[in-house]
Amino acid sequence: MDEFRKALGMFATGVTIVTARAANGSLVGLTANSFNSVSLDPPLVLWSLARGAASMVALSTGSHYAINILAADQKALAERFATKDVDRWSDVAFDQGIGGAPLLKGAAATFECFNRSRYDEGDHVIFVGEVERCMHAPGASPLLFHGGRFYTEHPL
């Protein structure tokens, strides 16, 4: 298991925060790097969440969520939304997206998704979202994660 985790860490990924509004109106958000495109037509993306995550009920039963791709200057936000038992939303600037999902200001890109389907696999649930609206910030530098550390891109 330890070698598997370390080997996976050699795959550099972008960093996202998945956000939603729960049925009771509370805000939900978590850091995830398990994001990928699935299809251009229709526009589909996927990400996965551990079965035991506190936000599982809100994200699996809600109709919409947003995937916010973080910019290089949002490292502190990525760390906060990956920490348990903190007020993740304190002083976080966002706009309201489709279905109430928060769209984080300053993100490199956002995908507003309809919660299309879910697949139980191993210790995670794979979420497939149908993108209803997206935007990106031209020229934004992304926040990257590799080998347990944060980076930003540098052209070769």
PyMOL commands that set and color helices and strands:
alter all, ss='L'
color gray80, all
select helices_A, chain A and resi 2-8+56-61+72-81+98-100
alter helices_A, ss='H'
color red, helices_A
select strands_A, chain A and resi 13-14+16-21+27-32+35-39+44-50+64-69+94-96+102-104+109-121+124-136+143-146+149-152
alter strands_A, ss='S'
color yellow, strands_A
deselect
rebuild
show_as cartoon
